[in-house]
Amino acid sequence: MTPRRTPDAERPATPLLHRLGAWCAKHAWQVVAVWLVVLVGAGLLVPRFTDSLTGSSLNVTGSESARAEKLMKEEFDSAVTEDVVVVFDSAKRSVGDPAFREVVRDSVAELRKQSGVASVEDPYTPGNEAQFAQDDRTALVLAGLTGDERDRQEISPKLQEVLDKAAGSDVDVMLTGSSALNAAVVEQEDKDIARAESIGLPIALIVLLLAFGTLVAAGLPLLLGIAALLTSFGALGALSYLTNFDTFVQAVVTMLGLALGIDYCLFVVTRQREELSARPGRPIADTVGTTAATAGKAVLFSGFTVLVSVAGLLLVRAPVFRSMAFGVMVAVAVMLTVAMTLLPAVLALLGTRINRLVVPGLRRAVEHPDPEHSVWARWTRVVMRRPIIVGGVATLVLVTAAIPVFGLKLGFDVGASAVTDAPAGTGYNLVAEKFGPGTATPIQVVVSSTGGAFDDEDLASIDRLTAAAKDNEQVDGVVSLTDLLKQRTGRGDESALRTALSADKGELGRFVSPSGDVGMLTVFSKAAADSPEAIDLVHWIRDTAAPEAVGPDSGLTVETGGLTAQTVDVAAEINRATPWVLTAILGLSFLLLLLAFRSLLLAFSAIVMNLLSVGAAFGLLTWVFQEGAGESLLDFTSRGFIQAYLPLLTFVVIFGLSMDYEVFLISRMKEEWDRTKDNTRAVTVGVVHTAKVITAAAAIMVVVFASFMITRVVEVKQMGFALAVAVLVDATLIRVVVVPAAMRLAGAANWWLPGWLDRALPRVQLTEGPAPAPEAADDSAPDGAAGKRTTAAASSSE
């Protein structure tokens, strides 16, 4: 006999997120207290994060440039891993002036005392005349730094301080090179970010005031967004004890942290106010629980989609991408934690006071909201009546904006233009002007033997490679092992090498290992390290000069390193990884959307819509920054390319952000569809009830991202522009024009899922309450009987 079920047994289980929201509401003060402790701890760790940032690393794990750096670090006595330049310049004194010589002598002596400096070449030593400029007003001191990228960047500012003390009143002394420039860029980014925040946050508050109409409701997302950003930096500070973070991570996390933190809170606060208005007198814990189970669930799902998108960067074998991925993933995880725990607690403490301090002129909108008769309702009716015309025009605009992307070119800017006021930038420009753009960032060619110390044939191969490099019209000079042997002994053979190795090697120690089986050439390009000419030179050394000079059976291996070689390697890695990253992101996003919407068409169309907004953003990015259409307006000089790692990083971020609006919009439509099975009404209600908050959220994102366009660092400026344009396009043309038009045309097909797939997929609901039971198996297309009934119902409601 079957036992009789009690009413409690028949009652659906309360959703997990409803229970979480209600629990946080009932224990609001305890939750807030815990978060206060977290915020204090995070604040203490923020300096750790900012102090440990490194300049943009172009290392690629296992690449040729990485192998070259490893050999230089491990095999040579000096362990030099980077050549830098100290520039001495005077407008009043010549290099022969005793005061000028004294400054150089004192600086060289001080540099040789510093840890991390392995070698220093005095320009006044006989044979170093090439270190003086033709105008006799500028001299160079070549120095070798040891350690990894982080070590070299940390020591660069300290070395500049030492040089500042040694400088004379009429002689300027500047350290420049890759690490010095990176350190200067980090400092400049700190200033730029603070300036961008001072502009973006007040404007974001104004947008929130217009959206909510009350100071309390408007201030809440802003305050919690700042709290989430602080916590994110604290978490990254803790992680910085274990790994390095690129300086660009600070800019990206600041942009996304503020934008996502404010947006997530905005979505939740909007739904909470609707719940308070719809059912006054309801227990506050129940109201907060409902909000957590609806808007909170959509926020959680969209945040998880962002995490999945950003995780695709982990497939790139380059620290800069992995650093970005970890940084953004930590930030998004923190934002979600704030939205799901701290925000419900604060909402419970505020209760109906969230509508306090009404902005003058907006009282009616606050007290009597009427979305069904708003401007968005009127606009949506226009789109639903003329979906082909309205949607077609919007799609044409997006496709036209995307056309320039087919001419996209990638390159790498070392950042000198952003730090022209810093010693590293000034020195870099002086070297480029008076000696050659490639002098400060030479190409390092490491030759190693698998058969022990170099013999006569090996040294002849190195000599042929040296001669070939000198004959290249793009090469300004070469310093090599065989040249130094000839200068010291008059010969470049095995006997001369043995003699040199048994004596004090001096400068030769930088170019040959103690065992005599690893040697080096330093090649100075006539072009800047980030120029196409220098990149072509690296390709020529690797593909032509080295194979011809060494031969396939010589037992010698040639590895080319240095900044330009790193640029070549990271570009190759991006080309290799991009198809895998895109496949992973698109595939996983499709599966997540299929789980959320239980619709093949909606999951597929969401991917297409996101690609449209990404394409338009990249097209405009190419037109403005590569073609130079916005140079005067945005205060930059086009280099004719986009920063190499930016498109892939930006694609991942934009794709994840676009999902926010898609999930929030479609989840609201699905609530209405599940209730009425009326497609037209579901689309209309979804747009009408989300358009205002999506527009407000987008406006905040655009403001935050656009504020970073005032920065001097080119990649931050480019990313701020791309993200601002993508969000603007997505929230205006995509979500309130193309999406409703396409869904109107698709009709009931929007919600169709084959019965076998419906039964196989786990059930994930973005709406309140338990998932509805699966309908009877219907593997037919939506034009079957059930589909016709739904279509008829939809038509009758128009």
KERO-796089 format. One record per residue (C-alpha): residue in three letters; x, y, z. Coordinates in steps of 0.1 Angstrom, whole numbers, plus 5000, padded with zeros to 4 digits. Layout:
# residues N
ALAXYZ...
# end
This chain:
# residues 798
MET500050005000THR501450344990PRO501750585019ARG499750905017ARG501951205009THR501751495033PRO501451855021ASP505051915030ALA506151625009GLU504251764979ARG505752114983PRO508652184959ALA512052214974THR513252564979PRO516052654954LEU519552654968LEU520153024959HIS516853124975ARG518052955007LEU521453115005GLY520053465000ALA517553415028TRP520253285051CYS522453595044ALA519453815050LYS518653655084HIS522253665095ALA523054005079TRP525154155106GLN527353845109VAL527853845071VAL528754215071ALA531154165100VAL533053885082TRP533254095050LEU534754385071VAL537554155083VAL538054035047LEU538254395034VAL540854495061GLY542954195052ALA542654275015GLY543654635021LEU546854515038LEU547754295008VAL547054544981PRO550554704983ARG552054354979PHE550154324946THR551154664932ASP554754634943SER555154294926LEU553854384892THR556154324863GLY556254484828SER554554304799SER556453974795LEU556753834760ASN558353504771VAL556853194756THR557352874775GLY559652644755SER560252904727GLU563652974711SER564053304728ALA563253144762ARG565952874755ALA568453144746GLU567753334779LYS568053014799LEU571452934783MET572753284790LYS571653254826GLU572952914833GLU576052874811PHE578053194814ASP580053314843SER578453664841ALA574953514838VAL573853824819THR570253784807GLU569754144794ASP571954414779VAL570954764789VAL572355104781VAL573255404804VAL572955724784PHE575056034793ASP573956344776SER574856714780ALA573757024761LYS576857224774ARG579756984776SER581456744752VAL582456384760GLY586056504762ASP585256754789PRO586856654823ALA583556714841PHE581756484816ARG584456214820GLU584156244858VAL580356184857VAL580855874835ARG583755744857ASP581755784889SER578655624874VAL580655324860ALA582255274894GLU578955284912LEU577255044887ARG580054784892LYS579254784929GLN575554694924SER574154344928GLY572454234896VAL574954414874ALA577354164859SER579354374835VAL579954744826GLU581754874796ASP583555204800PRO583255404768TYR586755564774THR588455224772PRO590455204739GLY588355024713ASN585055154726GLU584955474705ALA581655364689GLN579955444723PHE580255814716ALA577756004695GLN579056194664ASP578156524680ASP580356444710ARG577556534734THR576256184742ALA578055874755LEU576755524762VAL577755274788LEU576754914780ALA575854704811GLY574654354815LEU571954264840THR571353924856GLY568353744869ASP564853694855GLU562453954842ARG561054034877ASP564654074891ARG565754304863GLN562654514865GLU562954554903ILE566654664901SER566154914872PRO564655194893LYS567255144920LEU570055174894GLN568455494881GLU568555634917VAL572255544919LEU572955714886ASP570956024896LYS573356074925ALA576356044902ALA574956284876GLY576456624873SER574556954870ASP575256974833VAL575156594825ASP571956394825VAL572256014831MET569555774821LEU569155404822THR567255254793GLY566454914779SER563654654780SER563454624819ALA563954994825LEU561055074801ASN558854814817ALA559454964851ALA558655304838VAL555455174822VAL554355024855GLU554755354872GLN552955534845GLU550055284846ASP549655344883LYS549155714876ASP546855654847ILE544655414866ALA544155654895ARG543255934870ALA540855704851GLU539155604883SER538755974894ILE536856034862GLY534955714857LEU533455664892PRO531656004896ILE530155964861ALA529155604870LEU527355744901ILE525455994879VAL524255704856LEU523155504886LEU521255804900LEU519355834867ALA518655464866PHE517455424902GLY516255764911THR517455734947LEU520855804962VAL520755484984ALA519955254956ALA522555424933GLY525355424958LEU524955064968PRO526354904935LEU529155164934LEU530255094970LEU530054724966GLY531854744933ILE534754924950ALA534754674978ALA534854384953LEU537754554935LEU539654604968THR539154234977SER540254124942PHE543554324946GLY544054174980ALA543553824967LEU545953884939GLY548454024965ALA548253694983LEU548753504951SER551753724941TYR553753534967LEU553453234944THR553453384909ASN554153704890PHE551453934876ASP551854154845THR551354524850PHE548554504824VAL546654284849GLN546154584872ALA544554784844VAL542354494832VAL541254394867THR540454754875MET538354804844LEU536554474847GLY536354474884LEU534554804886ALA532354744856LEU531354384865GLY531054454903ILE528754754897ASP526754564870TYR526254254890CYS525054454920LEU522854664896PHE521054364883VAL520354224918VAL519354564933THR516954624904ARG515254284909GLN515054344947ARG513254674942GLU510854504919GLU510154234944LEU509554494972SER507154694949ALA505254384937ARG504554234971PRO504754494999GLY504754365035ARG506454035025PRO509153915049ILE512454075038ALA514353745040ASP511853595016THR512153884992VAL515953874992GLY515753494987THR513553544956THR515953804943ALA518953574948ALA517153284931THR516253494900ALA518553784893GLY521253624915LYS521053304896ALA521453494863VAL524353684877LEU525953364889PHE525553194855SER526753494835GLY529853524858PHE530553154854THR530353204816VAL532953494819LEU535153254839VAL534952984812SER535753244785VAL538753384803ALA540053034812GLY540552984774LEU543653204777LEU545352934798LEU545752744765VAL548353004754ARG551852904765ALA552853254774PRO553053404810VAL551353724799PHE548153544789ARG548153314819SER548753614842MET545753794826ALA543653484829PHE544353424866GLY543953794874VAL540553824857MET539253494870VAL540153584906ALA538353924901VAL535253764886ALA535053504914VAL535353784940MET532553984923LEU530253684923THR531053614960VAL530153974968ALA526953964948MET525853634964THR526753695000LEU527454055010LEU524854214988PRO521954005001ALA522954095036VAL523154465029LEU519754455010ALA518254295041LEU519654565064LEU518354835041GLY514854685035THR512554945020ARG515055215029ILE516755134996ASN514355374981ARG515355665004LEU516856004993VAL514956034960VAL516656244933PRO514556554926GLY512456514895LEU512556134896ARG510056064925ARG507255954902ALA509455694884VAL510555564918GLU507155544934HIS505155444904PRO507355244880ASP505455154848PRO507754964825GLU504854844803HIS504255204791SER507855314790VAL509855434760TRP511355074759ALA507854924756ARG507055154727TRP510455084710THR509954704715ARG506554724698VAL508154894668VAL510754624665MET508154344669ARG506054494641ARG508954554617PRO511554294626ILE513054244591ILE513554614584VAL514754724619GLY516854414625GLY518254414590VAL519454784592ALA521154714626THR522854404613LEU524054594582VAL525554864605LEU527354604625VAL528754424595THR529954754580ALA531754844612ALA533454504612ILE534954534577PRO538254694587VAL539054394609PHE540154194578GLY543154424575LEU544154384611LYS547954374617LEU549654274649GLY552854414663PHE554454514696ASP555154854711VAL557854864738GLY556055154755ALA558655424750SER556055664737ALA554155644770VAL557055724792THR558856004773ASP559056204805ALA560855924824PRO564555864822ALA564055534805GLY561955684777THR564155994773GLY567255774771TYR565655534747ASN564755824723LEU568255974726VAL569855634717ALA567455594688GLU568255944675LYS572055954679PHE573155584677GLY570355364662PRO566955254674GLY568154904681THR571154984702ALA569254974735THR567554644728PRO570054414709ILE569454074695GLN571253794713VAL572353484694VAL573553194715VAL575452904698SER575952584718SER577752264710THR576651914718GLY580151774713GLY582051954741ALA584252264737PHE584252444703ASP586752314678ASP588252494648GLU585252394626ASP582752524652LEU584552854656ALA584652894618SER580852844617ILE580453114644ASP582753344624ARG580753284592LEU577553374611THR579253684624ALA580353794589ALA576853724575ALA575253934602LYS577654224596ASP576954214558ASN573154244564GLU572054604556GLN569754604586VAL572654544611ASP574354834628GLY577054624645VAL577954284659VAL579954184689SER580853814688LEU583053544705THR585353504674ASP585853884670LEU586853914707LEU589253624703LYS590853784673GLN591254114692ARG592853944721THR595053684704GLY595053774667ARG593353434660GLY589853294662ASP590652924664GLU590552644690SER594052724703ALA593053084709LEU589952984727ARG591952744751THR594353024758ALA591553274766LEU589753024788SER592852954809ALA593553324814ASP591353604829LYS588653624803GLY587453974812GLU584854094788LEU585153764769GLY583453594798ARG580153744786PHE580553574752VAL581753224761SER580952974788PRO583752844812SER583652504794GLY583952664760ASP580952494745VAL578452794745GLY579153124728MET577253434719LEU576853714694THR575254044701VAL573554194670PHE572554554670SER569754634646LYS569454964628ALA565754954635ALA563754964667ALA563154634685ASP559454664679SER559754744642PRO558854524612GLU562554554600ALA563954424633ILE561454134633ASP562454054597LEU566054054608VAL565353794635HIS563553574610TRP566553604586ILE568953504614ARG566853204623ASP565853084589THR568753184566ALA571953304583ALA572253044611PRO571452734589GLU573852844562ALA576652924585VAL576352624608GLY574952344587PRO572652064597ASP575351814608SER577752044627GLY576551954661LEU575852324668THR572552464679VAL571752834674GLU569153004696THR568053374690GLY566853574719GLY566253934730LEU563154154729THR562654134692ALA562953754692GLN560453734721THR558053944699VAL558453694671ASP557853404694VAL554753544711ALA553253624677ALA553853274666GLU552353134698ILE549253354694ASN548753224659ARG549052864672ALA546852904702THR544053124687PRO542052844669TRP542252634701VAL541152914724LEU538253014701THR537052654697ALA537152604735ILE535352924743LEU532652894716GLY532152524723LEU531852564761SER529752874759PHE527352694736LEU526952414760LEU526452644790LEU523852844771LEU522152524760LEU521852424796ALA520552764807PHE518052824779ARG517252464768SER517052584732LEU519352504703LEU518452824685LEU518953054714ALA522352904723PHE523452934687SER522153284681ALA523753404713ILE527153294699VAL526353474666MET525253794683ASN528353804705LEU530553754674LEU528754044657SER529554274686VAL533154154688GLY533554194650ALA532254554651ALA534454644681PHE537554494664GLY536754664631LEU536455004648LEU539654934668THR541554864636TRP540155174619VAL540955404648PHE544255274662GLN545855094632GLU544655334604GLY545055634627ALA541555764624GLY541455884660GLU544956004666SER544156364673LEU541056294693LEU542556024715ASP546056164716PHE548255894702THR550455824672SER549455514652ARG552255254648GLY550255084620PHE549454784641ILE547554664671GLN549354534702ALA550054174696TYR548454014726LEU545454254727PRO542954104702LEU542953754717LEU542653894753THR540054144743PHE538053884724VAL537853664755VAL536853954777ILE534254094753PHE532753754747GLY532353694784LEU530854044790SER528354004762MET527053694779ASP526053914809TYR523354094789GLU522353784769VAL521753574801PHE519953854819LEU517753934789ILE516853574779SER516353454814ARG513653714819MET512053614786LYS512153254796GLU510353334829GLU507453474808TRP507653194782ASP507452924809ARG504453104823THR502453184791LYS504052994762ASP503553314742ASN506653394723THR505753754713ARG504753844749ALA507853664763VAL510153864741THR508354194747VAL508254144785GLY511854044786VAL513054354767VAL510654594785HIS511754474820THR515454454813ALA516154724788LYS516455004813VAL518854814836ILE520854674807THR521255024793ALA522255164827ALA524754874832ALA526154934797ALA526455304803ILE528455234834MET530654994816VAL531155234787VAL532055514812VAL534555294831PHE536155154800ALA536255484781SER537955654811PHE540955434804MET541355584770ILE542955884786THR545955674796ARG549355714779VAL550055334777VAL548955234742GLU547654884751VAL545455014779LYS544155284756GLN543355034729MET541654784753GLY539555064769PHE538355164735ALA537554814723LEU535654724754ALA533755054755VAL532755014718ALA531754644722VAL529554714752LEU527955014736VAL527154814704ASP525954514724ALA523554714746THR522154924719LEU522054744685ILE522354384697ARG520154344728VAL517354584721VAL517254564683VAL518754254667VAL517954004694PRO514154084697ALA513854114659ALA515453774654MET513353614681ARG510153764667LEU510953604633ALA511853264648GLY508653234668ALA508252924688ALA511452774673ASN513252994699TRP512252754726TRP512552414708LEU514752134721PRO514651784708GLY513051554734TRP516051314735LEU518351604742ASP515951754768ARG516051424787ALA519851394784LEU520751744796PRO521051824833ARG518252074843VAL519552424851GLN516852684856LEU517653064857THR514153134870GLU512553114904GLY511252774916PRO512052414907ALA512552314871PRO509352224853ALA509051854844PRO509951754809GLU507151754785ALA506251434766ALA508951334742ASP508651534710ASP511651494687SER509851684659ALA510652034647PRO508652314662ASP506252324633GLY504752004647ALA501351994665ALA502752134697GLY504752404679LYS501652504659ARG499552544691THR502252764706THR502552964675ALA498853014674ALA498853134710ALA501653374702SER499853514672SER496653564691SER498453784716GLU499854024691
# end
